[in-house]
Amino acid sequence: MLPPPRLGRGKALGDALRLRRTTREIGARRLPPQLLSNLLWAACGVNRRRGPFGQAGITAASASNSQEIDVYVAMEDGVRLYDARRHRLSRVVADDLRALAIGRGQRDMVTDAPVQLIYVADVRRLTHTRGFQEPGLHDPEIQKAYYFVDTGLIAGNVYLFAASQGLACWFHNCDRPALSSRLKLRPEQRVLFAQTVGYPE
């Protein structure tokens, strides 16, 4: 169970924007539960109960408020799925899959960082959105444009949160086939990218 998010501390937005950067040198020190809670809420947590089209709004925009990006959290003791509406983590896999969240050619760089966020698109949520029924939401090429942009919006939130808290952050490729298999994803789900977060080494 995650503690309720508390974002009262940290650097001002202007400072976070100035400090935002990619840092690949990330240590193994674990994030405290409160910091992890705040990180996930900043990424895509619920910031208003009544958002567009009658459903909750989150900190990251998405096409027709479809919220089609799921955030899986890979840590040493397994992988969990972030449930933004309940602000909790549900265990998916008990194994340590952090190495798979790093692209094959980069695994010697960071494998023991405490948190790997894995971004997974659920295309079904685009085609069955409660929001505006744009025809492009049923076109695979346009779907890609939307879910790549929506992932970038979440990753941008994570980068700014990391900068505000003095954390290191790195957005990168991942082993998509291996993660899809190990997470037992459905055919309409797509592993996209991953993002490493931790204390600077």
Secondary structure, 3 states (H helix, E strand, C coil): CCCCCCCCCCCCHHHHHHHCCCCCCECCCCCCHHHHHHHHHHHHCEEECCCHHHCCEECCCCHHHCCCEEEEEEECCEEEEEECCCCEEEEEECCCCHHHHCCHHHCCCCCCCCEEEEEEEEHHHHHCCCCCCCHHHHCHHHHHHHHHHHHHHHHHHHHHHHHHHCCEEEEECCCHHHHHHHCCCCCCEEEEEEEEEECEC
